[in-house]
Amino acid sequence: MVTLKTIEPTDYQTVDSLIRKAFTNTEEGYGNEAELAANLRKDTTYQNYLEIVALKDNTIVGYGLLSEVGVYEDSILLSTGLCLAPLAVLPEMQKQGIGAMLLEELEIRAKKENYPFISILGHPAYYSKFGYQLASHFNIQAPFPVPDDAYFVKELYPASLKNVEGTIYYLDAFNE
């Protein structure tokens, strides 16, 4: 049985190792996702509540973190939402629904905090199963070149992105 909980500082080292294991042998390879998580925790907008771990037999087997992003048009902030990065599951525990559990719990927590959307840069076949749509359908784009079929947004409330078009900007931690 897998359970979810809010991360605690005593989990950071284990999560760092998990993230490295989860990304190292992927198609894209490890891209400093563990450092990203550590840097996001230092941001003034960081919310511990939006960083969770999955446990099986008291061992951390999965991890997810949401951080704030803004949609801007002509330097005007139109909406503040969240970005999922990273989402990680130990390789030997993948394809068991743990990532889906983490994603679902993070969406519930984001809605409780009244965030209107979550954005994701990820695998099209995976995230589309959870109601994520191409960001381009909302006329929303990343501030850097990304494949259109890998950049997603999910409205957490009906029409929560109505009249919101522009570019998503990330926290400085993404540039460190």
C-alpha positions in Angstrom: 0.0 0.0 0.0 1.3 3.4 -1.0 0.6 6.5 1.2 1.2 10.2 0.5 2.4 12.9 2.9 3.8 16.4 2.8 7.6 16.4 2.6 9.6 17.0 5.8 13.2 18.4 5.9 14.4 15.0 7.0 13.2 13.6 3.6 15.3 16.0 1.5 18.4 13.7 1.2 16.3 10.7 0.3 14.3 12.7 -2.2 17.5 14.0 -3.8 18.7 10.5 -4.4 15.3 9.3 -5.7 15.1 12.2 -8.2 18.6 11.3 -9.5 17.7 7.6 -9.9 14.4 8.4 -11.6 15.9 10.7 -14.2 19.4 9.3 -14.9 18.4 6.5 -17.3 15.5 8.3 -19.1 15.5 9.4 -22.7 16.3 13.0 -21.7 18.7 12.0 -18.9 19.3 13.8 -15.6 19.0 17.5 -15.9 19.7 18.8 -12.4 16.1 18.1 -11.2 17.4 17.5 -7.7 19.1 20.8 -7.6 16.0 22.5 -9.0 13.9 21.1 -6.1 16.4 22.3 -3.6 16.5 25.8 -5.1 12.7 26.0 -5.3 12.5 25.4 -1.6 14.5 28.6 -1.1 12.1 30.8 -3.1 9.8 33.1 -1.1 6.7 31.7 -2.8 7.6 28.1 -1.8 4.8 26.2 -0.1 5.7 23.0 1.8 2.1 21.9 1.4 2.7 21.6 -2.4 5.7 19.2 -2.1 4.8 15.6 -1.4 6.3 12.2 -1.2 4.9 8.7 -1.7 5.8 6.0 0.8 5.6 2.2 0.5 6.7 0.2 3.6 7.9 3.5 5.1 10.3 4.0 2.2 10.0 7.0 -0.1 9.3 5.7 -3.6 7.8 8.8 -5.3 8.0 12.6 -5.2 6.2 15.7 -6.6 6.6 19.5 -6.3 4.4 22.4 -7.5 5.9 25.9 -7.7 4.3 29.2 -8.7 4.4 30.5 -12.3 2.8 33.5 -13.9 1.2 34.0 -17.3 2.2 37.4 -18.7 1.2 39.4 -21.7 3.2 42.5 -22.5 4.8 42.5 -19.0 1.3 42.4 -17.3 0.6 39.4 -15.0 -2.7 37.9 -16.1 -2.7 34.8 -13.8 -0.6 33.0 -11.2 -0.7 29.2 -11.4 1.6 26.3 -10.7 4.1 24.3 -12.5 4.8 20.6 -11.8 8.6 20.0 -11.7 9.8 17.5 -10.9 7.6 14.4 -10.6 9.7 11.3 -9.9 9.2 7.7 -9.1 11.9 5.2 -8.4 12.5 3.2 -11.6 11.6 -0.1 -10.0 8.3 1.3 -8.7 7.2 2.9 -12.0 4.1 1.8 -13.9 2.3 1.1 -10.7 0.1 4.2 -10.5 2.4 6.1 -8.0 2.9 9.0 -10.4 -0.8 9.3 -10.9 -1.4 9.3 -7.2 1.1 12.1 -6.7 -0.3 14.1 -9.5 -3.9 13.7 -8.3 -3.0 14.7 -4.7 -1.1 17.7 -5.9 -4.0 18.8 -8.0 -6.3 18.5 -5.0 -3.9 20.6 -2.9 -3.6 23.2 -5.7 -7.4 23.6 -5.9 -7.6 24.0 -2.1 -5.2 26.9 -2.5 -7.4 28.3 -5.3 -4.7 28.1 -8.0 -6.4 28.2 -11.5 -4.1 26.0 -13.4 -1.0 23.7 -13.5 1.5 23.7 -16.3 3.7 20.8 -17.2 6.6 20.1 -19.6 6.4 16.3 -20.1 5.5 13.2 -22.0 2.4 13.7 -24.2 1.1 10.2 -23.8 1.3 10.3 -20.0 -0.1 13.8 -19.1 -2.9 13.8 -21.6 -4.4 10.8 -19.7 -5.0 13.2 -16.7 -6.8 15.9 -18.6 -3.8 18.1 -19.4 -4.2 19.8 -22.7 -1.6 21.4 -25.0 -0.8 24.9 -23.7 -1.0 26.1 -27.3 -4.8 25.4 -27.2 -5.0 28.2 -24.6 -2.6 30.4 -26.5 -0.1 30.0 -23.7 3.6 29.4 -24.4 6.8 28.7 -22.6 9.5 31.4 -22.3 11.9 29.1 -24.0 11.7 26.7 -27.0 9.8 23.5 -26.3 8.0 21.0 -28.5 4.4 22.0 -28.7 3.3 18.4 -28.0 5.1 18.3 -24.7 3.9 21.5 -23.1 0.7 21.2 -21.2 -1.8 23.1 -19.1 -4.7 21.9 -17.0 -7.5 24.2 -15.8 -8.3 23.4 -12.2 -11.7 25.1 -12.5 -14.0 25.4 -15.5 -12.8 28.3 -17.7 -10.1 29.4 -15.2 -7.9 30.4 -18.1 -10.6 32.3 -20.0 -9.1 35.6 -21.2 -5.6 34.4 -20.2 -3.1 34.2 -23.0 0.6 34.8 -23.0 3.9 33.4 -21.8 4.4 31.5 -18.7 7.4 32.7 -16.6 9.1 30.5 -14.0 10.8 31.2 -10.7 14.4 32.1 -10.8 15.3 28.7 -9.4 14.7 27.3 -12.9 17.6 29.3 -14.2 20.1 28.4 -11.5 
